[in-house]
């Protein structure tokens, strides 16, 4: 799924604003680099936002609708509901895919 409102941290990591806001309500670190992070340290990534806008315009509304049929109202405080999973499962999967370290151990 394409980001609706891409933001970037000082390390160059990009996130969807609603998703990272939900993450930061439960954590005080970046999900990628694990350094301390707050909402105030994020800024809009206008270049990426324009690229996404361009991609969407090239897709056309018909293809966009096929990608998001019956999209439920999004609650930024509960992003796991978007995927129809529990909060615990969302955190586990997000941590699993967002953990990068030198030896690949995930720790």
Backbone as a printed PyTorch tensor [residue, N CA C, xyz], in Angstrom:
tensor([[[  0.8460,  -1.1750,   0.0000],
         [  0.0000,   0.0000,   0.0000],
         [  0.8910,   1.2370,   0.0000]],

        [[  0.5210,   2.1970,  -0.7910],
         [  1.2840,   3.4280,  -0.8740],
         [  1.0230,   4.3070,   0.3530]],

        [[  2.0490,   5.0120,   0.7630],
         [  1.9090,   5.9220,   1.8970],
         [  0.9770,   7.0680,   1.5320]],

        [[  0.1830,   7.4950,   2.5080],
         [ -0.7040,   8.6350,   2.2930],
         [  0.0250,   9.9390,   2.5800]],

        [[  0.8360,   9.9350,   3.6270],
         [  1.5360,  11.1510,   4.0470],
         [  2.9360,  10.7710,   4.5190]],

        [[  3.8960,  10.6270,   3.5860],
         [  5.2320,  10.1740,   3.9730],
         [  5.9910,  11.2230,   4.7960]],

        [[  6.6420,  10.7330,   5.8400],
         [  7.5060,  11.5690,   6.6670],
         [  8.8560,  10.8790,   6.7840]],

        [[  9.8800,  11.6630,   7.1350],
         [ 11.2310,  11.1320,   7.2390],
         [ 11.8310,  11.5480,   8.5740]],

        [[ 12.6530,  10.6560,   9.1400],
         [ 13.3750,  11.0240,  10.3590],
         [ 14.7690,  11.5140,   9.9740]],

        [[ 15.5390,  11.9160,  10.9560],
         [ 16.8600,  12.5010,  10.6810],
         [ 17.8520,  11.4870,  10.1260]],

        [[ 17.5600,  10.2040,  10.2550],
         [ 18.4290,   9.1550,   9.7130],
         [ 18.0780,   8.8050,   8.2650]],

        [[ 16.9860,   9.3820,   7.7540],
         [ 16.5760,   9.1190,   6.3810],
         [ 15.5580,   8.0080,   6.2340]],

        [[ 15.0210,   7.5010,   7.3510],
         [ 13.9890,   6.4660,   7.2930],
         [ 12.6540,   7.1230,   6.9430]],

        [[ 11.9020,   6.5060,   6.0520],
         [ 10.5900,   7.0160,   5.6540],
         [  9.4880,   6.1800,   6.2620]],

        [[  8.4140,   6.8550,   6.6630],
         [  7.2620,   6.2060,   7.2770],
         [  5.9950,   6.9040,   6.8020]],

        [[  4.8760,   6.1980,   6.8700],
         [  3.5840,   6.8400,   6.7130],
         [  3.2770,   7.5340,   8.0380]],

        [[  2.8580,   8.7930,   7.9910],
         [  2.6710,   9.5840,   9.2150],
         [  1.7500,   8.8830,  10.2220]],

        [[  0.6040,   8.3780,   9.7700],
         [ -0.3340,   7.7360,  10.6960],
         [  0.2660,   6.4820,  11.3310]],

        [[  0.9910,   5.7130,  10.5370],
         [  1.5780,   4.4700,  11.0570],
         [  2.6650,   4.7450,  12.0890]],

        [[  3.5600,   5.7030,  11.8060],
         [  4.6260,   5.9830,  12.7580],
         [  4.0720,   6.6760,  13.9940]],

        [[  3.0090,   7.4610,  13.8370],
         [  2.3810,   8.0980,  14.9990],
         [  1.8180,   7.0320,  15.9360]],

        [[  1.1890,   6.0190,  15.3580],
         [  0.6530,   4.9220,  16.1790],
         [  1.7870,   4.1620,  16.8620]],

        [[  2.8740,   3.9200,  16.1370],
         [  4.0320,   3.2360,  16.7180],
         [  4.5860,   4.0340,  17.9010]],

        [[  4.7230,   5.3340,  17.7040],
         [  5.3380,   6.1760,  18.7350],
         [  4.4300,   6.3890,  19.9510]],

        [[  3.1710,   6.0490,  19.8330],
         [  2.2990,   6.0870,  21.0170],
         [  2.6460,   4.9520,  21.9800]],

        [[  3.2520,   3.8930,  21.4470],
         [  3.5880,   2.7300,  22.2780],
         [  5.0860,   2.5410,  22.4770]],

        [[  5.8900,   3.2510,  21.6790],
         [  7.3430,   3.1070,  21.7400],
         [  7.9860,   4.4920,  21.6930]],

        [[  9.2180,   4.5910,  22.1340],
         [  9.9050,   5.8930,  22.0980],
         [ 11.1320,   5.8540,  21.1840]],

        [[ 11.1870,   4.8340,  20.3380],
         [ 12.3290,   4.6820,  19.4370],
         [ 11.8630,   4.4540,  18.0050]],

        [[ 12.7710,   4.6870,  17.0820],
         [ 12.5250,   4.4140,  15.6720],
         [ 12.4100,   2.9000,  15.4830]],

        [[ 11.4110,   2.4180,  14.7320],
         [ 11.2940,   0.9690,  14.5310],
         [ 12.4120,   0.3950,  13.6650]],

        [[ 13.1230,   1.2330,  12.9340],
         [ 14.2020,   0.7410,  12.0800],
         [ 15.5610,   0.8400,  12.7550]],

        [[ 15.9210,   2.0220,  13.2010],
         [ 17.2540,   2.2240,  13.7670],
         [ 17.3310,   2.1020,  15.2710]],

        [[ 16.1610,   2.0540,  15.9200],
         [ 16.0730,   1.9260,  17.3850],
         [ 16.6030,   3.1410,  18.1500]],

        [[ 16.9250,   4.2390,  17.4450],
         [ 17.3550,   5.4380,  18.1620],
         [ 16.1120,   6.1520,  18.7010]],

        [[ 16.2670,   6.9640,  19.7490],
         [ 15.1260,   7.7060,  20.2870],
         [ 14.4650,   8.5410,  19.1850]],

        [[ 13.1250,   8.5870,  19.2030],
         [ 12.3980,   9.3030,  18.1620],
         [ 11.0820,   9.8220,  18.7180]],

        [[ 10.7350,  11.0470,  18.3430],
         [  9.4390,  11.6390,  18.6940],
         [  8.7900,  12.1500,  17.4110]],

        [[  7.4910,  12.4180,  17.4730],
         [  6.7820,  12.9610,  16.3180],
         [  7.3710,  14.2900,  15.8700]],

        [[  7.8360,  15.0620,  16.8260],
         [  8.3920,  16.3780,  16.5080],
         [  9.6800,  16.2830,  15.6910]],

        [[ 10.3230,  15.1340,  15.6850],
         [ 11.5710,  14.9440,  14.9460],
         [ 11.3360,  14.4690,  13.5140]],

        [[ 10.0820,  14.3150,  13.1220],
         [  9.7420,  13.8790,  11.7700],
         [  9.3740,  15.0790,  10.9220]],

        [[  9.6830,  15.0110,   9.6380],
         [  9.2780,  16.0860,   8.7450],
         [  8.7690,  15.4810,   7.4410]],

        [[  7.8960,  16.2280,   6.7760],
         [  7.2840,  15.7440,   5.5390],
         [  8.3450,  15.4750,   4.4880]],

        [[  8.1730,  14.3700,   3.7860],
         [  9.0400,  14.0490,   2.6590],
         [  8.2700,  14.4290,   1.3960]],

        [[  8.4190,  15.6870,   0.9930],
         [  7.6580,  16.2070,  -0.1480],
         [  8.0360,  15.5270,  -1.4540]],

        [[  9.2990,  15.1570,  -1.6070],
         [  9.7270,  14.4890,  -2.8380],
         [  9.0010,  13.1550,  -2.9760]],

        [[  9.0080,  12.3590,  -1.9210],
         [  8.3290,  11.0690,  -1.9580],
         [  6.8260,  11.2500,  -2.1200]],

        [[  6.2610,  12.2380,  -1.4460],
         [  4.8250,  12.4980,  -1.5630],
         [  4.4530,  12.8300,  -3.0070]],

        [[  5.2740,  13.6300,  -3.6830],
         [  5.0080,  13.9650,  -5.0830],
         [  5.1650,  12.7460,  -5.9930]],

        [[  6.1310,  11.8820,  -5.6920],
         [  6.2980,  10.6570,  -6.4820],
         [  5.0930,   9.7430,  -6.3300]],

        [[  4.5780,   9.6330,  -5.1220],
         [  3.3850,   8.8070,  -4.8710],
         [  2.1770,   9.4040,  -5.5900]],

        [[  2.0450,  10.7200,  -5.5170],
         [  0.9440,  11.3990,  -6.2020],
         [  1.0070,  11.1380,  -7.7030]],

        [[  2.2090,  11.2120,  -8.2760],
         [  2.3960,  10.9570,  -9.6990],
         [  2.0430,   9.5120, -10.0420]],

        [[  2.4860,   8.5780,  -9.2180],
         [  2.1760,   7.1660,  -9.4510],
         [  0.6700,   6.9280,  -9.4100]],

        [[  0.0070,   7.5320,  -8.4260],
         [ -1.4490,   7.3710,  -8.3260],
         [ -2.1520,   7.9510,  -9.5500]],

        [[ -1.6840,   9.0790, -10.0330],
         [ -2.3410,   9.6950, -11.1930],
         [ -2.1390,   8.8350, -12.4480]],

        [[ -0.9930,   8.1650, -12.5460],
         [ -0.7470,   7.2850, -13.7000],
         [ -1.5630,   6.0080, -13.6060]],

        [[ -1.8590,   5.5630, -12.3840],
         [ -2.6800,   4.3570, -12.1970],
         [ -4.1140,   4.5980, -12.6220]],

        [[ -4.6190,   5.7570, -12.3200],
         [ -6.0150,   6.0760, -12.5890],
         [ -6.9020,   5.6140, -11.4560]],

        [[ -8.0740,   6.2090, -11.3290],
         [ -8.9750,   5.8870, -10.2130],
         [ -9.4880,   4.4530, -10.2300]],

        [[ -9.6230,   3.8660, -11.4310],
         [-10.1340,   2.4910, -11.4920],
         [ -9.1730,   1.5180, -10.8140]],

        [[ -7.8730,   1.6340, -11.1240],
         [ -6.8940,   0.7300, -10.5230],
         [ -6.7440,   1.0000,  -9.0350]],

        [[ -6.8010,   2.2570,  -8.6290],
         [ -6.6950,   2.5990,  -7.2070],
         [ -7.8600,   1.9870,  -6.4350]],

        [[ -9.0640,   2.0290,  -7.0230],
         [-10.2270,   1.4520,  -6.3590],
         [-10.0950,  -0.0580,  -6.2270]],

        [[ -9.4850,  -0.7170,  -7.2130],
         [ -9.2810,  -2.1590,  -7.1290],
         [ -8.3170,  -2.5260,  -6.0070]],

        [[ -7.3400,  -1.6620,  -5.7570],
         [ -6.3800,  -1.9350,  -4.6880],
         [ -6.9800,  -1.7420,  -3.3120]],

        [[ -8.0020,  -0.9090,  -3.2090],
         [ -8.5800,  -0.5750,  -1.9010],
         [-10.1050,  -0.6830,  -1.9350]],

        [[-10.6500,  -1.8540,  -2.2390],
         [-12.1080,  -1.9660,  -2.2410],
         [-12.6320,  -1.9170,  -0.8150]],

        [[-13.6680,  -1.2280,  -0.5690],
         [-14.2830,  -1.1740,   0.7590],
         [-13.2730,  -0.8420,   1.8480]],

        [[-12.4450,   0.1390,   1.6300],
         [-11.4610,   0.5130,   2.6460],
         [-12.1820,   1.0450,   3.8820]],

        [[-11.9860,   0.3900,   5.0410],
         [-12.6540,   0.8620,   6.2570],
         [-12.0170,   2.1600,   6.7410]],

        [[-12.7470,   2.8640,   7.5870],
         [-12.1910,   4.0770,   8.1840],
         [-10.9370,   3.6990,   8.9570]],

        [[ -9.8890,   4.4510,   8.7490],
         [ -8.6120,   4.1380,   9.3810],
         [ -8.5170,   4.8300,  10.7240]],

        [[ -8.1540,   4.0720,  11.7430],
         [ -7.9370,   4.6270,  13.0730],
         [ -6.4350,   4.6210,  13.3280]],

        [[ -5.7920,   5.8040,  13.3190],
         [ -4.3290,   5.8400,  13.4840],
         [ -3.8720,   5.3150,  14.8330]],

        [[ -4.7830,   5.2160,  15.7860],
         [ -4.4280,   4.6780,  17.0950],
         [ -4.4780,   3.1540,  17.1320]],

        [[ -5.0340,   2.5570,  16.0770],
         [ -5.1590,   1.0940,  16.0200],
         [ -4.8420,   0.5840,  14.6130]],

        [[ -3.5910,   0.7410,  14.1610],
         [ -3.2710,   0.3420,  12.7840],
         [ -3.4230,  -1.1540,  12.5340]],

        [[ -3.3730,  -1.9770,  13.5620],
         [ -3.5020,  -3.4290,  13.3960],
         [ -4.8870,  -3.8120,  12.8940]],

        [[ -5.9010,  -3.0000,  13.1710],
         [ -7.2500,  -3.3110,  12.7050],
         [ -7.3390,  -3.2780,  11.1850]],

        [[ -6.5030,  -2.4670,  10.5710],
         [ -6.4630,  -2.3650,   9.1220],
         [ -6.1250,  -3.7170,   8.4960]],

        [[ -5.3390,  -4.5310,   9.2120],
         [ -4.9040,  -5.8330,   8.7160],
         [ -5.6800,  -6.9950,   9.3360]],

        [[ -6.6630,  -6.6350,  10.1720],
         [ -7.5170,  -7.6250,  10.8310],
         [ -6.7000,  -8.6030,  11.6730]],

        [[ -5.7720,  -8.0460,  12.4620],
         [ -4.9620,  -8.8350,  13.3760],
         [ -4.9580,  -8.1560,  14.7420]],

        [[ -4.4300,  -8.8380,  15.7480],
         [ -4.3590,  -8.2580,  17.0890],
         [ -3.1980,  -7.2770,  17.1880]],

        [[ -3.2390,  -6.4360,  18.2030],
         [ -2.1460,  -5.4910,  18.4230],
         [ -0.8410,  -6.2290,  18.6800]],

        [[ -0.9060,  -7.3130,  19.4360],
         [  0.3020,  -8.0830,  19.7330],
         [  0.9180,  -8.6560,  18.4660]],

        [[  0.0730,  -9.1800,  17.5840],
         [  0.5760,  -9.7310,  16.3310],
         [  1.1600,  -8.6250,  15.4460]],

        [[  0.5040,  -7.4650,  15.4180],
         [  1.0050,  -6.3190,  14.6510],
         [  2.3860,  -5.9070,  15.1480]],

        [[  2.5370,  -5.7790,  16.4630],
         [  3.8280,  -5.3840,  17.0300],
         [  4.9070,  -6.4210,  16.7280]],

        [[  4.5420,  -7.7050,  16.8350],
         [  5.5080,  -8.7720,  16.5770],
         [  5.9730,  -8.7490,  15.1290]],

        [[  5.0290,  -8.6440,  14.2090],
         [  5.3770,  -8.6380,  12.7890],
         [  6.1580,  -7.3800,  12.4350]],

        [[  5.7120,  -6.2380,  12.9300],
         [  6.4070,  -4.9890,  12.6360],
         [  7.8370,  -5.0380,  13.1500]],

        [[  8.0210,  -5.5310,  14.3550],
         [  9.3580,  -5.6310,  14.9230],
         [ 10.2150,  -6.6180,  14.1260]],

        [[  9.6070,  -7.7280,  13.7150],
         [ 10.3350,  -8.7370,  12.9630],
         [ 10.8540,  -8.1660,  11.6320]],

        [[ 10.0120,  -7.3950,  10.9470],
         [ 10.4100,  -6.8680,   9.6490],
         [ 11.1840,  -5.5630,   9.7430]],

        [[ 11.1410,  -4.9050,  10.8730],
         [ 11.7970,  -3.6120,  11.0150],
         [ 13.0930,  -3.6970,  11.8020]],

        [[ 13.5150,  -4.8890,  12.1860],
         [ 14.7220,  -5.0400,  12.9760],
         [ 15.9040,  -5.3030,  12.0500]],

        [[ 16.8460,  -4.3940,  12.0940],
         [ 18.0540,  -4.5350,  11.2980],
         [ 19.2480,  -4.4060,  12.2330]],

        [[ 20.1500,  -5.3260,  12.1500],
         [ 21.3520,  -5.2450,  12.9630],
         [ 22.5250,  -5.8270,  12.1640]],

        [[ 23.6870,  -5.6670,  12.6980],
         [ 24.8880,  -6.0400,  11.9470],
         [ 25.0140,  -7.5410,  11.7050]],

        [[ 24.6460,  -8.3500,  12.6860],
         [ 24.8730,  -9.7970,  12.5220],
         [ 23.6370, -10.5500,  12.0200]],

        [[ 22.5020,  -9.8410,  11.8230],
         [ 21.3110, -10.4780,  11.3100],
         [ 20.5630, -11.3010,  12.3360]],

        [[ 20.9350, -11.2020,  13.6200],
         [ 20.2910, -12.0080,  14.6510],
         [ 18.9340, -11.4680,  15.0700]],

        [[ 18.6490, -10.1940,  14.7540],
         [ 17.4000,  -9.6050,  15.1720],
         [ 17.4220,  -9.0880,  16.5970]],

        [[ 18.5720,  -9.0670,  17.1960],
         [ 18.6810,  -8.6160,  18.5940],
         [ 19.5420,  -7.3730,  18.6910]]])
